[in-house]
Amino acid sequence: MINSLSEFKVTSAKALENPDGFWSEVASEFHWKSPWKQTLDYDFSKPEVKWFVGGKLNITENCLDRHLATQPNKTAILFEPNDPTETAQHITYKELHKRVCQTANMLMANGAKKGDRICIYMPMVPELAIAVLACARIGAIHSVVFAGFSATALAARINDASCSMLLTADGGFRGAKTIALKEIADDALTSCSTVNCCLVLQRTQQEVQWNSIDKWWHEELEKIDDNCPAEVMDSEDPLFILYTSGSTGKPKGMVHTCGGYMVYTAYTFKNVFQCQPNDVYWCTADIGWITGHSYIVYGPLANGATTVMFEGVPSYPAFDRFWEVCAKHNITHFYTAPTAIRALEKHPTSLVEKHDLSSLKVLGSVGEPINAEAWHWYDKHVGKHNCPIVDTWWQTETGGILISSLAGVTPQKPTFATLPMPGVQTVLLNNEGDEIEGEGEGILAIKHPWPSIARTIWGDHERYKNVYFSAYPGYYFPGDGALRDAEGNFRITGRVDDVVIVSGHNLGTAPIENAINEHPNVVESAVVGFPHDVKGNALHAFAIVRSRADDNETLKNELRALVAKTIGPIAKPDRIQVVSGLPKTRSGKIMRRILRKLAAGEYDQLGDVSTLLNPEVVEEIKQNK
Ligand code: WTA
């Protein structure tokens, strides 16, 4: 673990000078079934990246078996249910190991094998983490789909990866609501021919329909034992697929591999959070997102930490639920999203103050830029000016944190993610693709691979190349803008493409437009983000309709319902505006930049609209807003 600023500087210099030597040393701390022959093999022009080439391992041996000798009775997963009156569960490393092995055997008994894709559509209960690890145990590739996604979105993801199995639950608790997961899964499976087994966990005990491929999880578990040797995996075998939004309608199935992902998530967890043996670490994300994969499951467990899984929401039963849980479990590390902080900041600070938060040592932020107000509120009311805040910048594609301070070790700067991790070579580019030296603002890019970079998009390597390696040849292009101060600290300024981050969720505008266009009365639409004080960004949809007479609430509700049905409720636009035209260039391209300014009400920043094909619609949009 890096313990001081000087050690950080020495480590970063060493990693820059000799990346192979540096990562090889880091990787040697893990349990490998056989060593790698070459540390790194890469060519960004293909693009191709391989780490720890020829090495054999199983990530679950590193997350579980390794700890059995030293700390079998330490809590691995601390589960806090949605309902505060339901008892929390402390699952030890020994018990987790046993349950993962049992579940792995259950998967195999139902036909799963190495290389198969298994879709997981589950609530935030321990069995979700166990299912993920069970897949990894047998070498099946897990594809977790966030349980807030609709049947259409779930089916698209199952079909894209040709999953042979679906793991789900009867339902899930979320605040005062229950979500009928099995019903949504059933709906999805009507259009998924590759799935031949659906294992159903009982969580809510609600009534479900039963199909020929369905089996109850608890009944299947009774049939098998808990002896399950870990499958030998190549370092470059896929570990999982996780979908993220892109600028076209189709989600991108990012593929992460076993060796590099393990090394990098474990290394960054250890150094960014600086967790000590008796600490209790809580990341409030959902395992359906990359943050949950890397920093609820794999990173913490690879380090033998205690990781909290929370089933509920920050507002239930009241807006002090986070703080109540912190006090109840003596949380030392609390890692959440700016959107949650902004939502909680709106409520009286007495809700925070009434709980004893003295166990807290480190706070974290992830998912979107944290604005100054939220940063200071977090620092003052939650951290009592006594906890370093790590603002961690990274992506589904990067697998782990690329830019962040190390808690209490390197300096923090409000609203800045600060410095890259050792071994991460971040640069700023201007529009021509030249590197900007020193202070400046531009496009963020990375010039050398790190171990957990996604290796491809499932089934579409060409798209992987086009999206991430073609805009600026020789660099990985994440799609974010950034500025850098004189000390080299980075502040992420936001997306530079058509992805909008709403409440920390990555949403591509294209699939939302496609959903809206499905409506028989819609001719064309454009969706843009605009600043929102809680969600960070919200969506504004502009739609051209066949009959203006139908411009009413019914139409808008139908459009929102279509979006909820095709993507999920999180993608519903806050505003829908019917327009007679969309501002277009003479070549017919929609001028999203202008729509963004219109949606934000920044009329004085529209620039010259006279070159548009239809400048008159700009005036009309302003008038009718
Ligand atoms: C944004 C989430 C500013 C960014 C881990 C990135 C951030 C996208 C930060 C990836 C941060 C994430 N500061 N922006 N600390 N963290 N982002 O794939 O735009 O869900 O490209 O991964 O979130 O979102 P994703």
Residues whose N, C-alpha, C, O or C-beta is under 5 A from the ligand:
A	BS01	WTA	S365 V366 G367 E368 P369 I370 D391 T392 W393 W394 Q395 T396 E397 P478 D480 I492 G494 R495 G504 N506
